[in-house]
Amino acid sequence: MTVARRRLIDVASTPYYHVINRCVRRAFLCGEDAVTGRSYEHRREWIATKIRQLSAIFCIDICAYAVMNNHYHLVLKIDAERQQVLSSLEVIERWTQLFHPPMLVARFLKGDKLDKTLLLQLDALIDEWRKRLADISWFMRCLNEEIARKANKEDNCTGVFWEGRFKSQALLDEQALLTCMMYVDLNPIRAGIADSIVNSDFTSIQTRIKEQQQRVQPDNPTSPHKTTPLKPLLDFDGATHTATQSGIPFHFADYLELIDWTGHAVRTDKRGAIAETAPKLLQQLGITSDAWMRSATEFSKQYARACGSWAAMCEFKTRQGGKWCRGKQYSSELYQ
């Protein structure tokens, strides 16, 4: 049964959300179609680039992403604080990068004098746009519509491109955020299309590693190949998960150690190479190795619309009007 999006996304509960969208047609969204022999690999770049362009416009940060053959995953953070401090001109500037401004806004930008009624209409319009700039539904609409149009044009066809509206999961605490990010980053390895995080193309972990390398060895400034700068992925700030925390509440070095350890564990040809000692991050959070591996490989099956401790999920469901939660057994293992 479908649930209203306003009941699934609640910034007061958590700013972090896991989003999934799947292609409806048998033909691949990305990858190579074994039946027709056509390659759609270039479409991965469409999505990876577009999500970071949209992140620079919306008040929504990208924590993690993975672009697969017929679907993609995003872990997003709503930056409500940034949304509230945007000036009216900043709101207009951002929104008009996505849509043509109505005549009223065009007149305002030209410096035309507006009467009181028109100014009230303008203020109401800007307030609506401000809300949309921190709205995951509008973020996904702008992403999916452009990808669908480009893919339909390339395939010389019309009609529905996506399976349905996107699915979302609220990530209620730092364990849920960590587990979900790890699940997303390891998608290509778990699917058997990559053998290491370095070779996991079009994932956030590969992007982070490349950006770290570029900080150490920056590109030659005289290089003729220049690209439009994209908004960086949300930083790891190492802070605790509090109201004032602005980045991902872990150290990147600890996350890298954990994902490398987990990545080897999910590869059947590397099981013998796994160290017996659990990574530092698991020890800090008090998560056992067995519980972690189950969550890292079966995350999408364990939880439904929210992920966190059992008490937090029940509270979220009660607040949003739900009657039941899924994942009690797995949550109890992860939150011992």
N, C-alpha and C positions, 0 to 999 in steps of 0.2 A: 504494500500500500504506500503510495507516495505521501511525503510529508512536506508541508510548506517550508520553503528555504529559510524563512525567518525563524523557524523553530530549530533548525539544524545549525545555524551560524549565529552565535551570541557572543559578542566581544566581551561582555561582562564576565562570561565564564572562562574564556580563553581566547587569545589572539591567534592561536596556531590551528591550522586546518590541513588535513590531507585530502587532496582532490584527485579524482580519477576520471578520465573520459576515454571512450572506446569508439573506434570506427565501425560503422554499421555494415559496409559492403564487404564482400568476400575479398576484393582487391585490397592490398595492403595500404595502410596509411603511410608506412615507411618500409624499408627493407626491400627484398627482392622477391617477386612473385614467381614461384617455381612453375606455375601453370602457363603463364603468358611469356615468362622470361624477361619481363620489364623490371627495371630497377627504380625504386622510389626512395632511395637512400637520401637524396637531396632534400626531401621533405623534413627530415629530422632537423636540419639546419633552420628551416622555416620556423619550426616551433621553438627551438632553443633560443633563437634570436628574438622572436616575437615576445616571449615571456619576459625577457629582460628589458626590452623596449617598453612594454606595458608597465613593468615594475617601476620604471623611471617616471611614468606619468601618474599612475595610481599611488596611493599611500599603502601599498602592499609589497612586502619584501619576499624574496625567494629564498627559502631555507634549503630546499633540495628539489631535484627534478630528475626524471629519467624518461627518455623518449624511446618507446619500444616499437615493434613492427605494426601493431594495430591498436595501440593505446598509449597513453602517457600518464605519468604521475607527477604531481606537484605537492610540495609542502610549503604552505604560505603563512605569512604572519601579517596580520592587519595592524598598521601603524596608526592607531586612532589619535595618538598624541600629535603626530605630524599633521593629520587631517584637520585638527581643530585650530592650528596656528596658521594655516594657509590664508593669505590675504585674498580679497575678492579678485584682484587682478591675477594672482597665481592660480586660483581655481579656474578662471576663464582661460588663461594661457594653457593650462594642462588639458582641459576638456576640449578645447578647439583644436588640439592636435589629433583628436579622434573623430570629431564630428564638426560639420560646418556650423558656424554660429547663426542663430536666428537674427532677424533684422534688428530687434531691440538691442542685442549685444553688439552688433556691428555698429549701430549708431553710438552706443556708449563708448566703444573703442575709438571712434572717429572724433569724439569730443563734443558730440551734439548735446544740446541742453535738453534734459528730460524733465517732464513735469512730475509731480508727486506720485501720481498713479503709476506712471511708467517705472519710476524708481522702486516702488513697492513690488511691482512685477519682476523687476530685475533682481532685487534682493531675494525674492522667493525662488527664482530660477537658479541663482548662485548657490543658495542653501541646498537645493536639490542636487545640483552637480557636486557639491562638497560631500554629500552623503554617498553619492555613487562612486567617488574616488576612493572610498574605503569599503566598497561593496564587492565581495568575491564574485557574486553573480554577474555583475557588469564587467569585471575583469575577464571572466570566462567567456562571456558573450563576445567581447571584442577579440579575444584570441580565437575562438572557434569559428566565428563568422568569416574572418579573413582566411583562415586555413581551408575552410570548406569551399569558399569561392575560388581560391587558387587551385585547389585539387580538382574541383569540378571543371574548371576551364582547361586544365591540363588533360583531364580524362575525356574532355569533349562530351560532357553529360550534365544533367540537372538532377535535382532531387535531394533527399536527405543524405548527409554525409556522416553525421554522428549518430551513434546508437540511440541516444536520448540525452536528457539533461545530465550534467555531470553529477557524480556521487561525491559526497563529502563526509569526512569524519572529524569530529572535534578532538584535539589532542590536549587533554586536561592537565597534564603535569610534565615534568622534565623526563621522566621515564618513558612516557608515551611519545613525546617528541623524539627522544633518542632512538627508540625502537622503530618508529615510523621512518625517520630519516635513513636509518641503516637499511631497512627493508627496501626503500626506494632506490638508494644508491647501489644496492647489490642485485637489482633486478636483472641486468644483463648476465651476471655471473650465474645466478640461480637458473636463468633460462638457457644457459649453455652457449650463449653467443659471444661471451668474452671470458678470458681466462685469468684476468687480474683487474684491479680497480684502475690501473693505468691505461689498460686497453678497453675499458668500459666507455665506449664512445657515447657522447650526448647524455652524459650524466653529470650531476653537480659535483661529485667527488673528483672526476677527471678534470673538470673546469677549475676546481679549487687547487688541485695539484699543479696544473699548468700556470695558474696565476701566481702561486707561490714561487715557482721556478722563474717566472718573468720578473718577480721582485728582486730575486737574487742575480739573475742575468737578464737585464732589460734588453728589449729589442734595439737594434741599431737605429738611432733617430734619423739617419739619412736614408733609410729604406724607402723606396718609392711606393711600397704597398701600405696604404693607410686605410684603416677601417673606422667606422663610426663607433665611438666609445659607447659601451653598454653599461647599464647600472650593475655594480658588483653584487654578487650574492651576499646575503646577510652574514655579517661577521660572527665568528665565535669569540665571545668576550670573556669566557671563563667565570662569569659571575653566577650567583645563585639565581634560581627561578623566583624572582620577586617582582613587585609592581614597577620598580624603577629599572629593572634590567631591560636593556635595549637590544642586545644581540642574542645569539644562541648560547644558552647557559652552560657551555663546556669549553675546555681548551681544545683547539684544533689538533694539537699533537696527540692528546688522549683519544680523540675521535678517530684519528688516522690509525693509531695503534689498534683500536678496537675493530675498525672496519677491515683492516688487513687480516687480523686474526679470524674474524668471522668469515671473510671471503675465502680463506683457505679451508675453513671448516665445511662450507657448503659445496666445495668441489670434491667429488668422489675420488679423484686421483691425488688429492693432497691431504687426506685425512691423517695419514701417518706423520705429517709434518707439523701438526698442531701442538703447541706447547701446552703443558699441563696447567701452568699458572694462568689464571684468568687475567685479562688486561686491567689496568689501574681503574678505569672508569667503571667497570662492573663491580669492583671491590668497593669503590666509593658509594655506589648506589645500592649495594647489598643485593645484587642480582646474581643468582647462581648461573653457572655456565650452561646447564641443561635448559633451564627456563629461558635464558637468553636466546639460545639457538632455536628453540621452538618458536619464539616470537619473531626472530629475524627471518625465519623461512616461511612462517604461516600467518603472518600478521593480518593479511586480508581475510582469512578464514576465521580468525579468532574474535574479531570485534565487528560491530555494525556501525552505528552512527557516531559513536564516541569511544575513546580509548583513555584509560587512566586507572586509578585504583577503583575497586568495586564501589566504595562509598561515594567517590567523586562522580562515577558514571550514574549511579542511582540518583544523586542530587541533580545532576544535569538533566536526566530524563524527567524527573519530577517538575523541575523548573520549566522545561520545554513542553510539558504536557504528555510525555510518553508514559506507557504503562509497564514496560519491561525492558531489561537490558540483556545484551549478549556478551559473554566473555568472562563470567564469574570465575570459572576454573582457571583460565589462563591468567587473569588478573591476580588471583590469589598466589599463583606461582611466581609472578613477576614482582609482586609487592609483599615479600615475606617479612 
